[in-house]
Amino acid sequence: MILYYAPGACSLADHIALIEAGLSYKLVAVGRDKRTDDGRDFWTINPKGYTPALELDDGTVLTENLAILAYVAHLTGRLLPEDGFGRWRALEATSFMTTEIHGNFRPYFYDAPQAEKDTARKILDRRFATIAEQLDDKPFLVGERMTIADPYLFVMLTWAAMFEVEVPERLDAYLARMKTEPSVVKALAEEGLA
Ligand SMILES: N[C@@H](CCC(=O)N[C@@H](CS)C(=O)NCC(=O)O)C(=O)O
């Protein structure tokens, strides 16, 4: 499988998940100019033009973080509990990352007017408060084990730190813990972010 990624982007969540799941993968970086680091036009691989994209061994390309994360979990039976309500909680939390947190960072990436950033920050404050409440004193968002929601939350918290969006202390502690997870350490090193 090939993961098309950009260093530190939301594709980092899929990268961590691939490592956690024990799957073998190849990384291909995509630049701002939409060229891959092996010289191809990324638009021909993912017509949406954004990362992440996961190319399967038969050439099928899967896009959208939530789908890629769920697919990685499906392949290995890890990162998404097979039974019990934890499966649905993990999907619920991952959907929340995509729609309610990731989406609200957009103004920061596109250098939007300050007023737009301020509105986004107010929403992010509420969203991160919800996540902190859900995390409670558990090691991972949905329980004792890492699920697909955790690599995504990790990336969102690195963005919060980058753009100086304050998060509840509990999430700072979670970020520090996640940084020591071997899969996270490996993914950061492979993306040149160690
Ligand atoms: N809906 C997509 C959004 C992916 C996305 O926002 N990717 C960003 C990186 S985090 C990107 O490639 N942005 C560059 C662009 O849109 O040109 C998903 O959930 O996977």
The ligand as an SDF file (V2000), in Angstrom:
LIG
                    3D

 20 19  0  0  0  0  0  0  0  0999 V2000
  -12.0440   15.7050    3.6190 N   0  0  0  0  0  0  0  0  0  0  0  0
  -10.6460   15.3620    3.6320 C   0  0  0  0  0  0  0  0  0  0  0  0
   -9.8250   16.6030    3.9400 C   0  0  0  0  0  0  0  0  0  0  0  0
   -8.3460   16.3480    3.7840 C   0  0  0  0  0  0  0  0  0  0  0  0
   -7.5230   17.6040    3.9740 C   0  0  0  0  0  0  0  0  0  0  0  0
   -8.0030   18.6270    4.4810 O   0  0  0  0  0  0  0  0  0  0  0  0
   -6.2570   17.5050    3.5960 N   0  0  0  0  0  0  0  0  0  0  0  0
   -5.3390   18.6260    3.7030 C   0  0  0  0  0  0  0  0  0  0  0  0
   -4.1570   18.2530    4.5790 C   0  0  0  0  0  0  0  0  0  0  0  0
   -4.6350   18.0450    6.2720 S   0  0  0  0  0  0  0  0  0  0  0  0
   -4.7790   18.9500    2.3400 C   0  0  0  0  0  0  0  0  0  0  0  0
   -4.2630   18.0970    1.6450 O   0  0  0  0  0  0  0  0  0  0  0  0
   -4.8820   20.2290    1.9690 N   0  0  0  0  0  0  0  0  0  0  0  0
   -4.3270   20.7120    0.7310 C   0  0  0  0  0  0  0  0  0  0  0  0
   -5.3970   21.0890   -0.2360 C   0  0  0  0  0  0  0  0  0  0  0  0
   -6.6000   20.9820    0.0590 O   0  0  0  0  0  0  0  0  0  0  0  0
   -4.9960   21.4970   -1.3340 O   0  0  0  0  0  0  0  0  0  0  0  0
  -10.3910   14.2220    4.6140 C   0  0  0  0  0  0  0  0  0  0  0  0
  -11.1050   14.1370    5.6290 O   0  0  0  0  0  0  0  0  0  0  0  0
   -9.4880   13.3880    4.3720 O   0  0  0  0  0  0  0  0  0  0  0  0
  1  2  1  0
  2  3  1  0
  2 18  1  0
  3  4  1  0
  4  5  1  0
  5  6  2  0
  5  7  1  0
  7  8  1  0
  8  9  1  0
  8 11  1  0
  9 10  1  0
 11 12  2  0
 11 13  1  0
 13 14  1  0
 14 15  1  0
 15 16  2  0
 15 17  1  0
 18 19  2  0
 18 20  1  0
M  END
$$$$
